[in-house]
Structures are given as C-alpha cells and as structure tokens.
C-alpha cells in the first residue's frame, strides 16, 4: 500500500534522524542525513538542494546545484542502523525549473512504466531479479603502479582446507548447490539477511547457497512493479552488505571474483499485465507463452549486445559471461537451457508465466537495467520481432558448423558500449532514455572503466610474460 506524507510523518515519530537517498548514474546509492525535526509536510513539497557536480554522471562544476524531493512511498525504518533512522528515496530535479532531471535513473524507470501504459499493450510490468553474491570472511586487494594483488579469505572455500583450525567440509568448485549446514556455513547469516529485508518492508520468497565455493549465495524477492523493484534491489544490496559487516563478514556483488568457478549473475524475470491478466500467458503457445511474449523475447535477442551495456556494465561482467560456468552466452531462448540468454521457467501457472533474461548482474544500475529490458521487449512486441526457433538442446555440444549459426554475447565492456552507441533508438521512445544520459553513461564507462583496465598489467600477465 502506498504511503502518504501524513503516514510517513507519523512513522518519523519513532526515529531520530532521516536518511535521504538517491542514485548516481553508474548505480551507487548516495545519501545524506538530517535531524527528524526537518521532516515536515513542506519538506516533501520544497525538497532539499545538493551539489550535483560531486555525483558521478551528473553536473559540471559551473551548474552544480540540484534538488532532491523525497518520495513518501519509499519510506522505511532502517533495520540495520544503530540510531533509529527513517530512510526515504528521492528523485532529482532542476532547482530553478523544478523539472525532473534527465540523468536521474529513478525518473527513467518511472518514464518506462508510463511509456508501457501509453502503448496500450499492458498496464503493469512486473520484475523479479535473482541477485547472487559472495560472502567472504575477509578480503585484501591493492592496485598501484608497482603492486597489484587480491586475496580472498573464506572458511568454506576449497583452498582453506589446510588452514590451521580448519574443520573440513569445504566446498569444491561448482559444488555449492544446495548442501545443508555445516557445509553451508551461511544459513543463519542468510536468515538474518532475510528477516532484515522483511523488517524493511520487502516481501521475500527464499534464500539458499549458490553453486560456487567461498560463500556464494542468493535470496529471492517477491515480484513487484519496475520502479519499486529497483528501489528494493538497492535496499537488498544495502542490507546484505551491512548485516554481513555487523557479523564479521564482507559481501561482494562483483560478477566474477574467483577464477575457475561460477560467477554471480542477476537473472531478471519480467512479465506484462492488463489488470489481473498476464498477457505473456497462452496455454497453447510454446512453453505456455503468448505471441506477445514471443515478440518480447525477439526484442531482447535483437538488442542484446546494446542491452548488456546497461545490464552487465563492468569489465568484470565479461569474465563471468564465458562458456562452461552456466553463464548465458548464447543469444537464443529456451524453456530449459541455462546457456541461453532468455529462459522460460518451467511452470504451468498463468500467473507465474514470465521471461527470464539471464545476462544481467547486480553491478548494474537497476533503474536503467530494468527500464532497458522493458524497452527492448516492447520494441519486439510493437515491431513483431521474430526470435526464431527455441534452442532446447545443449548449445555447448553442438557441431562447430551449427554453433557458428548461434550468436554469442560480446566478450568485453568496450564491445557492448559500441553496440549501445550504434543501437539505442529503442531506448529513446517515449522520452524514456535521453541522448544526454546515454552519451554521459558511455563516456563515463569508457574513460573510468574500460581504459582503467586496458592500461594496467595484471599479476597473471607477469606469470605468462615476465620471462618472454
């Protein structure tokens, strides 16, 4: 149920401070805190100024002033805070015109939902991401002009079996799905994650250990609308990281922290609804899908290389998207094949029929990622894009001549940024994404991430080439 300003002000009586949060362009939650006395009805109308030039992907120094306005519907009491704290997510505005800011990713998500309604295809898009992560006991890393290294500490990792005090039972690579405790060392910690999420108002489905060693885990949130789910995903990452830290652990959502084992993805489920009718369902269709859903898949497959720039947006993402680790490297669809980029989960319920896009990971800005997935799917429906035949076979074991016929995802962040630059008209429809946002996003990624990795030698290059 949506919260009114009056309800939020009543909730604020139980706290001492208010934490205001918004998101930068790459996807990191930003915040500042004020005493609860400042939270009034007028505050919601007038907003609060901040320096936009200090936020990644926002303003230049000569145009730095920006305005935040709190969305009362997002308010919750932080279950991880020591000081009683009310958290409210905000949208970004121009302080002079009070127009919404084009590079505010949350605004992009709201525009995507409005665009869906304008098409008449559906009224609501439901999303449900499965964001995987690793829980480590400790982490050390450094990167300087003369030193580069990382070291992972995990009591359940296979390389810890010879450590002093080891109790044995460590998880071998690809053997983490689903042993009970004590092999699964994180059951009680994930219980704490789940209960904290529920305390913050997020509906949860389940949690479990994932395939990889060294504490790989996953929790599932109950599906909800696009913008709300992006809000919830930021909260998911925030709570998991903070509860882990409070319990002497550390969490990473980076897609591929460990060589030789499965990486962490974020399979994104989506469906379109008119009222109480799931327009993706047709009992007679392939895997129970309607023609609308098939065209939606067609849009995802057609725009997949460009989509990945927003859904798999780091150089590390492409260390995960490689064959052999259950990664969705094939631009194809199937009702069972996990190497296909689109999968239709096996169920017969009309309410549960949905499309799973398996390429994303949780380093993405969720507002941009979910919006881009919706826009690609809608482009497929509106233009009746045929995705071809489903691939219900082992794509890794195909003969070479057949394998060549199935396109694979690009192999680097630089390639998908090039693809986004060449293929982004579908994102601009309805003014959902704007050229200035995409230009700034591509510029930021190339300068701060692609070049940053391209120009630096790695420790393994010393192993291979020092004596050349």
Secondary structure, 3 states (H helix, E strand, C coil): CCCCHHHHHHHHHHCCEEEEEEECCCCCEEEEEEEHHHCCHHHHHHCEEEEHHHCCCCCCHHHCEEEEEECHHHCEECCCCCCCEEEEEEEEECCCCCCECCCCHHHHHHHHHHHHHHHCCCCEEEEEEEEEEEEECEEEEEEECCEEEEEEECCCEHHHCCCCCCCCCCECCCCCCCCCCCCCCCHHHHHHHHHHHHHCCCCEEEEEECCCCCCEEEEEECCEEHHHHHHHHHHHHHHHHHHHHHCCCEEECCCCCCCCCCCCCEEEEEEEEECCEECCECCCCHHHECHHHHHHHHHHHHCHHHHHHHHCCCCCHHHHCCCCCCCCCEEEEECCCCCEEEECCCCCCCCCCCEEECCCCCCCCHHHHHHHHHHHHHHHHHCCCCCCCCCCCCHHHCCHHHHCCCCECCCCHHHHHHHHHHCCHHHHHHHCCCHHHHHHHHHHHHHHHHHHHHCCCCHHHHHHHCCC
